[in-house]
């Protein structure tokens, strides 16, 4: 059972993602902003983080930077979600890259395929 942290300020989407992943046999934790994600990461290193790009208190890029700066999270994969797929192109110039990207809306199959590719 893989541990997955879901960070998204849109609670209904975060809970839906958690439901899909739970049905696939993963253990999930849902947080609604970047600071809550940091607090959760202080207690446990998940196998995967799925984070929205735009959230209050710490956005997805700031959360990615936090994760990449922590040796305790070296093995944690990171997926960034956003409403506009076109935003991923400018992000390629950003020094830190997520392990995966999901453009909203995505299907259950897209989500599970991404998770399977990153953490099996």
N, C-alpha and C positions, 0 to 999 in steps of 0.2 A: 504494500500500500504506500503510494507516494504522498508526500505532504505538499499541498499547494496553497499559497497565500493569494487571495484575490483582493485587489485594491481598486475600488471604483466608487465614486460618490453617487452614482445612480444605483441605489440599493436594489431595486427590482432586477436590474441586469446582473448585478453581482450575485444575488441569490439564485438566479436562473443558472448562471455559470456554475455555481457551487452544486446545484442540483444535478446538472449534467455530469459533472466530474465525480460527484458522490455516487451516482448510478454506475459510473465506470470503475468504481472501486477505489477512488482516491479520497484521502482525508483533506478537507478544506477548512480554511479560516477566511472569513470575510471581514474586511475593514473598509471604512467609508472615506478615508482621506490618507494622504501621505504620512502624516505624523503618526496616525494610528498604525500604519504599516511598519514604521520604524520601531514603535513600541513592541509590536508583535515579533519583529525580528530580533529584538533583544532577548527574547525568551526561547526562540526556536528558529533554527535554520531550515527553511523549507527546501524541497527539491526544485520547486518552480514558483515564480512570482508572476502573476498576470495582473498588469497594472494599466489603468487608464492613463492617457497622456495628460489630460487636463483635469485636475482635482484641486480642492482647497488644501491649504496648509503645507503642501509639498507636492509638486507635480510629478508626473511619471519620470521625466528626465532627471529631476533632483533625486528621486527615489533610486533610479538606476545608478546614479553617481554614488549614492550612499552604499548601495550593495557592492559595487565594484571596488570601493575603498576598504571593504572589510574582508580580511583573510578568512574569517569564520564563515563567510558566504561564497567562498571561491567556487564551490561546486553547485551553487544555486543558479539555475537558468532563469532568464527574464524575458517575458513577452510583453510588448507594449501594444495597447489598443488605442484606436482613435476613430472618430466618426469619418474623417476624410482620409482615404487612402493616399491622396496626393501629398499629404504632409510628410509621408515617409521619405520621399525623395530628398527634401532639404535636410532631413535628419541624418542622411548618409554622410554629411559633412561634419557632423558632431563627433567628437573624439570617442565617446563611448557608444557602443552599439548594443541594442538588445539582441538576444538570441533568436527572437522571432517577433513577428508583427501580425496583428489582426486588425483588419479594417471593419468597423461596425457599419451595417449589421453583418454578422457572420452566422453561419449555420452551426448547428450542433456538431455536424460532421467535420466542418472546418476546424472547430475548436478541438475536438478529440484527435484529429489528425495531427494538429500542431503539438498537442501535449504528448502524443505517442512518439512523434519524431524527436522531441527534446528529452523526454525522460522515460520513454518506454512503457 
